[in-house]
């Protein structure tokens, strides 16, 4: 996360349950054999979590000017559940969001408890973010993370809680006998953005590794005993910062794109195609079921005029245009590209350059003539950030398909989990030194000066710079006006110069977390270490090695060197970065954002070793102090939508700037149309769409071809002025190389708000145009 300076069903038996079991054994006597032959029950689910596409600050860069104004493609919560028949189970949720939120996790678990009793809890449910910096903010509960979003944004929060719950419900309802496979492989999709800090790690340690980033992807393949492949989840380290700090379109960035590509690939594969692209040309008639082997379905009412019209049935557009849940009785393929130890890994693989001279940035401080804000990383599609997103996403997608197709190592063994809450503000940690073992402590959270410098993925402002372990006297005074750190805190955090003493700031409520969850999920020889932050490359390696040492050394032969250890970063809550002790000394952005002082990593290693040991002893570890639920204390300063309007004589959905009459376009061209619209906050169109490209089939019916979850179709929303009640929606389509030649048009859907607060739904269509 490139935060820069803020000034710029129950488990108990029931009569019906017993009756249902008797029916199963009466009419399906072989069902017992199926369960006995299957190692696990597996289920997957997916649900739309796209938040407000207007007015809300995006989470990640902490750039106050980065306000959502449209959709690149939609965001999803993707879940898997793996269960032993009659035994333990684990649930993992991957979010197209910047990170998990403690408050979101608390509320999701409350809903699951009300629905399923003790079946799902904080012990066996993990909620992890992919770290896109292009999603709406305002859903975390601690002050420091919601300053730029003008406080708490209920709409951002609610859509996440709802979507996560529904994705888990889907996965639960889809539980069926199946198998899991694991595979690993290397790819290039990231570089180390803080190499000077990495070089401060011991040379003997660095020599054990070929690269200064982790290039390994670990993939799980899910196979239903009857239906075959139903999904995959993988973990690979690269930041969600292909989309820049000036982007205003909601996007899952490179990992969300990779997931979109792979789910499309799986859908196309079921039609027997060999194409790995997002879309596929079809021969014969242009019927929606045969001509477009995709997720769209024809549920939108027809409007044959290219002018706006009111919709009497809002469900006609609130429903998802895509076939989200299942096709017939079979669940859809779900693919998730999860985050791991990405702390110092950038997807901007061409390196860092000064935007004024074009020369490489300073190695140690990432500055240009001493100025931090001029140094930017370049993605492989530079200067086109959407192309960079596509390329990095495609690299991950391509490797995932390879691993998926060649996965042969079956996962076998127990399903287990352990979880604990730890107060990281005052944890005693035993560390080894040249003088032997000694006990040190972690510190209350604090951010250093280099935190305000940002990174080369998204630099900060003013005269901050990375690699600053002294601090600026002026900014020390400014920071002290907010909260002056105590001498004990200054000494504890050294050599970090404290800019914001967030762990000791309590007004109007907590600025930063102190109680954090740590968690281990086990499925046979695959062990997932769930951490609530961004571990750097070497920090992640040390954590994995420490846990592996426990598992292979104390496991009585249950694990061998083939154990697959995966770190799931940004999970269950968020607490910024974790560097090694040596990297912390350099105080680049990641070290300055390691909240709990120089011994933070050793604290994690100490506590995870305890969780790993518990896998063999079956002991119930102390759960520790509960994190606070601060929902009732949240403050929101984001103004509501008051009213939407259009110029006199015009209606919502009317064309403002049409496609030229009788125009034709080629593959690769960009075509666009602009409509009079209303604020997208009036209805998020969850499982629906604001934008559609329709195709005229051989029966002269308009059928959906592309919607706002497609990489090639952009929905851009704007106001003529900040306080205007009028607004425009521009639909922009880059015609894919494999789109079907023929006649197309745009359709826009929206919801307007009257002065009295009522919501009305509308649609509009453009002039038809040809693709040749």
JOCOR-V830805 format. One line per field, one symbol per residue. ss: DSSP state (~ for helix, > for strand, _ for the rest). phi: phi as a letter, one per 20 degrees, with the letter a starting at -180 (. if undefined). burial: + if it has 16 or more other ideal C-beta (glycine too) atoms within 10 Angstrom, else -. A space follows every 10 residues. Layout:
BEGIN
ss: ???
phi: ???
burial: ???
END
This chain:
BEGIN
ss: __________ ____~~~~~~ ~~~~~~~___ ~~~~~~~__> >>>>>>>>__ ___>>>>>>_ ______>>>> >____>>>>> >>>_____>> >>>>>_____ _~~~~~~~~~ ~~~~~~~~~_ ____>>>>>_ _>__>>____ __~~~_____ >__~~~~~~~ ~~~~~~~~~~ ~~~__>>>>> >>>>>>____ >>__~~~~__ __~~~~____ _____>>>>> >>>>___>>> >>>>>____> _________> __~~~~~~~~ ~~~~~~~~~_ __________ _______~~~ ~____>____ ________>> >___~~~~__ _>___>>__> >__>>>>>__ ____>>____ >>>>_____> _______>__ >~~~>>>>__ ____~~~~~~ ~~~~~~~~~~ ~~~~~~__>> ____>>>>>> >>>____>>> >>>__>>>>> >_____>>~~ ~~~>>__>>_ __________ __~~~~~~~~ ~~____~~~~ ~~~____>>> _~~~______ ____>>>>>> >>>__>>>>> ___>>_~~~~ ~~~~~~~~~~ ~~~~______ ___>>>>>__ >____>>>__ ~~~~~~__~~ ~~_>_____~ ~~~~~~~~~~ ~~~~~~~___ __________ ~~~__>____ __________ ____>>>___ ___>>____> >>>>>>>__~ ~~________ >>>>>>____ _>>>>>>___ __>>>>>>__ ______>>>> >>>>______ _>>>>>>>>> >>>_____>> >>>>>___>> >_
phi: .efdfffg.f effcgfffff fffgffecfe fffgffedfc ecbcbbbfcf efebmefeeq elefeedgbp cebfdcddcc cccfgmcfbc ccdddfbfaf cgffggffff ffffedmefc bffcdcccde mfdccfende degfecffem nfdfffffff ffffgfffgg fffegbfacc ccbcadbdba cfecfffgfe fgffffffcf cecededdcd ddcfgdenfc rbcccbeafe cfeefdfceg belffffgfg ffffgfffff enedfdefcb fcdmfefffd fcfcefbede feceeebfbe dfdfffdfff feefebdmee fffdccdeec eegdddeefe odcefedmef fgfedlccln dffedcedef dgeeffffff ffffffgfff fffffdfcef ecpfdbbbbb eceeebefce cebfeoebdc cfcggbdeff gffmcffafe cmdfbfmddd ndgfffffff feafffffff ffegeffeec effddcdfbg ebfcececbc dccledcdee ceadefgfff ffffffffgf feedelnfdc fefddceeel dmbcbmdcdf gffgfflfgf ffdefdnfdg fffffgffff fffffdelfe fgfmffffdd gfefdcdfff feadbcfgnd cfnffdbefg fmeccdgnfd cbbcdfcbff ffbflglcbe cbdddeefem dedfcbcfde fedddddbdf bgefeebccd dccefffdff gqdcbecdca cddefenfdc dbbbceffbd cd
burial: +++++----- ---------- ---------- -------+++ ++++++++++ ++++++++++ +++--+-+++ ++++++++++ ++++----++ ++++++++++ +++++++++- ++---+--++ -+++++++++ ++++++++++ ++++++++++ -++-++++++ ++++++++++ ++-+++++++ +++-+-+-++ ++++-+++++ +--------- -++++-++++ ++++----++ ++++++++++ +++++-++++ ++++++++++ +++++++++- --+--+++++ ++---+-+-- ++++++++-+ --+--+-++- +--+--++++ ++-++----- ++++++++++ +++++++++- -+++------ ++-+++++-- -+++++++++ +---++-+++ ++++++++++ +-++--+-+- +---++++++ ++-++-+-+- ---------+ -+++++++++ ++++++++++ -++++++++- ++--++--+- --+-+---++ -++--+++++ +++++----+ ++++++++++ ++++++++++ ++++++++++ ++++-+++-+ +-------+- --++++++++ ++++++++++ ++++++++++ ++++++++++ ++++++++++ +++++----- ---+--++-+ ---+-+-+-- +--+++---- -+++++-++- ----+----- ++++++++++ ++++++++++ +++++++--- -+++++++++ +++++++++- ----+++-++ ++++++--++ -+++++++++ +++------+ ++++++-++- +-
END
